C-alpha cells in the first residue's frame, strides 16, 4: 500500500471541517478554502472530501434529497437532519451505544461502527411554518 502524498489543500479542507460545527456542504467548504487557495477548483475540493471520508478522517452525511454534508468530528455522535432546509445539527443525548449490540443480535457479520440520524423539522423551519399558518390561516 502506498503512502498518501501530503497536500496543503487537503490539510486546509480538513482543518476547515475541524473548526466548523455547521456540517457544511462541499460548496461551503470550497468557498472557505478559496480564501487560502484562490485557484483551487471545486473538483479538487470534492475529490479531497471523498478521500478524507474514505480514510475515516471526516464523516460524510447524506441528507436525503439535499446535498451531502461533512463533519470533522469522527467520534460517535448523533445528528438531526431537517427535511425542509437539510440543515444538520449534532444532538446532545445520552449514550446509545447498546444499539450496536442489538443490531448484531440477528446479524452474522461484524458491526464495527454505527451512525444514527434523526429526521424532522428544525426549529427555524418550524417557526416559519407556524408564522405562515398564523398569517394565512391553517394551510
C-alpha positions, 0 to 999 in steps of 0.5 A: 500500500502506498503512502498518501502524498501530503497536500496543503489543500487537503490539510486546509479542507480538513482543518476547515471541517475541524473548526466548523460545527455547521456540517457544511456542504462541499460548496461551503467548504470550497468557498472557505478554502478559496480564501487560502487557495484562490485557484483551487477548483471545486473538483479538487475540493470534492475529490479531497472530501471523498478521500478524507471520508474514505480514510475515516478522517471526516464523516460524510452525511447524506441528507436525503434529497439535499446535498451531502454534508461533512463533519470533522468530528469522527467520534460517535455522535448523533445528528438531526437532519431537517427535511425542509432546509437539510440543515444538520445539527449534532444532538446532545443525548445520552449514550446509545451505544447498546444499539450496536449490540442489538443490531448484531443480535440477528446479524452474522457479520461484524458491526464495527461502527454505527451512525444514527440520524434523526429526521424532522423539522428544525426549529427555524423551519418550524417557526416559519411554518407556524408564522405562515399558518398564523398569517394565512390561516391553517394551510 
